[in-house]
């Protein structure tokens, strides 16, 4: 097979590479994997036609995994103070350009009230590992939210599961420990 023939096999009969890139999309759909080189070829050869094909495959995966339901969560950023200095993070302790804030318990309850009136039934309390927001303070806020809005699901990041169990919740997301281990935060 000559060089010209082999290029036609890889790129398709028109020499554009769209057949190869469509095959890469099919491979991604089937295996959820591409090599670094395959990702580069796919991204560099992006066209409106290939993008629409990719979006069609992505929609099929989304519907297969999640159905047609839409899940909306109210994200409440409680504080951007953090004792950690994770280099990748904009609210890291050493970032002198961050304009710091910390919501009060009443402000957090007000956010929940606003979100609840808009139909939210899931709230995520999120923030840096703020030394002022002690385990007891967070547990108290969660108790107040649970008392005021008993039918909501509530997810809290950056707190220990043991402490949260005492506030009356059974499902938690614990990101802090894994973040520190993965990124070497102090």
C-alpha positions in Angstrom: 0.0 0.0 0.0 1.5 3.4 -1.0 1.5 6.5 1.1 -1.4 8.1 -0.7 -3.5 4.9 -0.3 -2.7 4.7 3.4 -3.7 8.3 3.9 -7.0 7.6 2.3 -7.6 4.7 4.7 -6.9 6.9 7.8 -8.5 10.1 6.6 -11.3 8.8 4.4 -11.8 9.1 0.7 -12.0 12.8 0.7 -8.8 13.4 2.6 -10.5 15.5 5.3 -10.1 13.1 8.2 -13.8 13.4 9.1 -14.3 9.6 8.8 -11.4 9.0 11.2 -12.7 11.6 13.6 -16.2 10.1 13.5 -14.7 6.8 14.3 -12.9 8.4 17.3 -16.3 9.7 18.5 -17.7 6.2 18.1 -14.8 4.8 20.0 -15.3 7.3 22.8 -19.0 6.5 22.9 -18.3 2.7 23.2 -15.2 2.7 25.5 -15.2 6.1 27.2 -11.5 6.3 26.4 -9.2 8.0 23.9 -5.5 8.3 23.9 -3.9 11.8 24.2 -3.1 11.7 20.4 -6.7 10.7 19.6 -8.1 13.6 21.7 -5.8 16.0 19.9 -6.9 14.8 16.4 -10.5 15.0 17.5 -10.2 18.5 18.9 -8.0 19.9 16.1 -10.4 18.5 13.4 -13.6 19.9 15.0 -16.3 20.9 12.5 -19.9 21.8 12.9 -20.9 18.4 11.4 -18.6 16.4 13.8 -19.7 18.5 16.8 -23.3 17.7 16.1 -22.5 14.0 15.9 -20.6 14.2 19.2 -23.5 16.1 20.8 -25.9 13.4 19.6 -23.7 10.7 21.2 -23.4 12.7 24.4 -27.2 13.1 24.6 -27.6 9.4 24.2 -25.2 8.7 27.1 -26.9 11.3 29.3 -30.3 9.8 28.7 -29.0 6.3 29.2 -27.4 7.3 32.5 -29.9 9.8 33.9 -33.0 9.6 31.8 -34.8 12.9 31.0 -35.0 14.2 34.6 -33.4 17.5 35.5 -31.8 18.0 38.9 -31.4 21.5 40.2 -29.5 22.3 43.4 -29.2 25.5 45.2 -25.5 26.2 45.8 -24.8 28.5 48.8 -21.2 29.7 48.9 -20.9 30.3 52.7 -17.4 31.6 52.9 -14.3 32.1 50.8 -11.9 32.0 53.7 -9.8 28.9 53.8 -7.0 27.6 56.0 -5.6 25.5 53.2 -3.2 26.9 50.5 -4.0 24.6 47.5 -2.3 26.2 44.6 -5.0 25.4 42.1 -7.8 27.1 44.2 -8.8 30.7 43.9 -9.8 31.0 47.5 -6.5 29.5 48.8 -5.1 31.1 52.0 -2.2 32.8 50.1 -4.4 34.5 47.5 -4.0 38.2 48.5 -6.3 39.3 45.7 -9.4 37.4 47.0 -12.1 39.7 48.4 -13.1 37.6 51.5 -16.6 37.1 52.8 -18.4 34.9 55.3 -22.1 34.5 55.5 -23.9 34.6 58.8 -26.2 31.8 59.9 -29.2 34.1 59.2 -27.9 34.9 55.7 -27.6 31.2 54.9 -31.1 30.6 56.2 -32.3 33.5 54.0 -30.6 31.9 51.0 -32.5 28.7 51.7 -35.7 30.6 52.1 -35.3 32.3 48.7 -34.3 29.0 47.0 -37.1 27.1 48.6 -39.7 29.7 47.4 -38.2 29.2 43.9 -38.8 25.4 44.1 -35.3 24.2 45.1 -35.4 21.1 47.4 -31.7 20.4 47.4 -29.1 22.8 48.8 -25.3 22.5 48.9 -23.4 24.5 51.5 -20.0 25.1 50.1 -17.0 27.1 51.1 -13.4 27.0 52.1 -12.2 25.4 55.3 -13.0 28.5 57.3 -11.6 28.3 60.8 -14.5 30.5 62.1 -17.1 28.1 60.9 -16.5 25.4 63.5 -18.0 22.0 63.5 -20.5 23.1 66.1 -21.5 26.2 64.2 -22.0 24.3 61.0 -24.1 21.6 62.8 -26.2 24.3 64.4 -26.9 25.9 60.9 -27.8 22.5 59.5 -30.2 21.8 62.4 -31.8 25.2 61.8 -32.2 24.5 58.0 -33.6 21.1 58.7 -36.1 22.5 61.2 -37.2 25.3 58.8 -37.3 23.1 55.7 -37.7 19.5 56.7 -38.4 18.2 53.2 -35.1 19.2 51.6 -32.0 17.2 50.8 -28.9 18.9 51.9 -25.2 18.3 51.0 -22.3 19.9 52.8 -18.7 19.9 51.6 -15.6 20.2 53.6 -16.9 18.8 56.9 -16.4 15.5 58.7 -19.1 12.9 58.4 -19.0 12.2 62.2 -19.9 15.8 63.0 -22.7 15.9 60.4 -24.3 12.8 61.8 -24.9 14.6 65.0 -26.9 17.3 63.1 -29.4 14.8 61.9 -28.4 14.2 58.2 -27.7 10.8 56.6 -26.2 11.7 53.2 -23.0 13.7 52.8 -20.4 14.6 50.4 -16.9 14.7 51.8 -14.5 16.5 49.5 -12.0 18.0 51.8 -10.0 15.0 52.8 -9.7 13.7 49.3 -8.8 17.1 48.0 -6.0 17.5 50.5 -4.6 14.0 49.7 -4.9 14.4 45.9 -3.4 17.9 45.7 -1.0 17.9 48.7 -2.8 20.8 50.5 -1.6 21.6 53.9 
